[in-house]
Amino acid sequence: MVESMKRIECEDSTCDFAVQSPDEQEVVQEIMEHEKNAHNKNVSEKEVRAQIKTVENSEQNAKKGHLESQQGRTPGLQPNQPTTQ
């Protein structure tokens, strides 16, 4: 079974932070928090939602720790992984 995931990557070319989760609101909140804390930048929810991509992820991968961050500091996020579409 394939589960639809929401994904967004930090726009800063020197940053590899990404958020992926089946919960779009979680993705929005995490990237907004990252932008504020890591880059001292306030972005609107509307700006963030416009950048979110939908990716397909196997049910096994979705269940296997869908909330770990790449940098290990935010529970609930998947590590930055290449997307395939």
Contacts in CASP RR format, 6 or more apart in sequence:
PFRMAT RR
TARGET T0000
AUTHOR 0000-0000-0000
METHOD contacts of the structure
MODEL  1
MVESMKRIECEDSTCDFAVQSPDEQEVVQEIMEHEKNAHNKNVSEKEVRA
QIKTVENSEQNAKKGHLESQQGRTPGLQPNQPTTQ
1 58 0 8 1.000
1 59 0 8 1.000
2 56 0 8 1.000
2 57 0 8 1.000
2 58 0 8 1.000
2 59 0 8 1.000
3 22 0 8 1.000
3 56 0 8 1.000
3 57 0 8 1.000
3 58 0 8 1.000
3 59 0 8 1.000
3 62 0 8 1.000
4 22 0 8 1.000
4 54 0 8 1.000
4 55 0 8 1.000
4 56 0 8 1.000
4 57 0 8 1.000
5 20 0 8 1.000
5 21 0 8 1.000
5 22 0 8 1.000
5 54 0 8 1.000
5 55 0 8 1.000
5 56 0 8 1.000
5 57 0 8 1.000
5 62 0 8 1.000
5 78 0 8 1.000
6 20 0 8 1.000
6 21 0 8 1.000
6 22 0 8 1.000
6 23 0 8 1.000
6 24 0 8 1.000
6 27 0 8 1.000
6 52 0 8 1.000
6 53 0 8 1.000
6 54 0 8 1.000
6 55 0 8 1.000
7 18 0 8 1.000
7 19 0 8 1.000
7 20 0 8 1.000
7 27 0 8 1.000
7 52 0 8 1.000
7 53 0 8 1.000
7 54 0 8 1.000
7 55 0 8 1.000
7 83 0 8 1.000
8 18 0 8 1.000
8 19 0 8 1.000
8 27 0 8 1.000
8 31 0 8 1.000
8 48 0 8 1.000
8 51 0 8 1.000
8 52 0 8 1.000
8 53 0 8 1.000
9 16 0 8 1.000
9 17 0 8 1.000
9 18 0 8 1.000
9 80 0 8 1.000
10 16 0 8 1.000
10 17 0 8 1.000
10 18 0 8 1.000
10 31 0 8 1.000
10 34 0 8 1.000
10 35 0 8 1.000
10 38 0 8 1.000
10 39 0 8 1.000
11 51 0 8 1.000
12 38 0 8 1.000
12 39 0 8 1.000
15 38 0 8 1.000
15 39 0 8 1.000
16 70 0 8 1.000
16 80 0 8 1.000
17 31 0 8 1.000
17 34 0 8 1.000
17 38 0 8 1.000
17 69 0 8 1.000
17 70 0 8 1.000
17 71 0 8 1.000
17 80 0 8 1.000
18 70 0 8 1.000
18 77 0 8 1.000
18 78 0 8 1.000
18 79 0 8 1.000
18 80 0 8 1.000
18 81 0 8 1.000
19 26 0 8 1.000
19 27 0 8 1.000
19 30 0 8 1.000
19 31 0 8 1.000
19 34 0 8 1.000
19 69 0 8 1.000
19 77 0 8 1.000
19 78 0 8 1.000
20 27 0 8 1.000
20 55 0 8 1.000
20 57 0 8 1.000
20 66 0 8 1.000
20 77 0 8 1.000
20 78 0 8 1.000
20 81 0 8 1.000
21 27 0 8 1.000
21 30 0 8 1.000
21 66 0 8 1.000
21 67 0 8 1.000
21 76 0 8 1.000
21 77 0 8 1.000
21 78 0 8 1.000
22 62 0 8 1.000
22 66 0 8 1.000
24 49 0 8 1.000
24 52 0 8 1.000
26 76 0 8 1.000
27 48 0 8 1.000
27 52 0 8 1.000
28 45 0 8 1.000
28 48 0 8 1.000
28 49 0 8 1.000
28 52 0 8 1.000
30 69 0 8 1.000
30 74 0 8 1.000
30 77 0 8 1.000
31 43 0 8 1.000
31 48 0 8 1.000
32 43 0 8 1.000
32 45 0 8 1.000
32 48 0 8 1.000
33 74 0 8 1.000
34 74 0 8 1.000
35 41 0 8 1.000
35 42 0 8 1.000
35 43 0 8 1.000
36 42 0 8 1.000
53 83 0 8 1.000
55 83 0 8 1.000
55 84 0 8 1.000
55 85 0 8 1.000
56 85 0 8 1.000
65 76 0 8 1.000
65 78 0 8 1.000
66 76 0 8 1.000
66 77 0 8 1.000
66 78 0 8 1.000
67 75 0 8 1.000
67 76 0 8 1.000
67 77 0 8 1.000
67 78 0 8 1.000
68 75 0 8 1.000
68 76 0 8 1.000
68 77 0 8 1.000
68 78 0 8 1.000
68 79 0 8 1.000
69 75 0 8 1.000
69 76 0 8 1.000
69 77 0 8 1.000
69 79 0 8 1.000
70 77 0 8 1.000
70 79 0 8 1.000
70 80 0 8 1.000
END
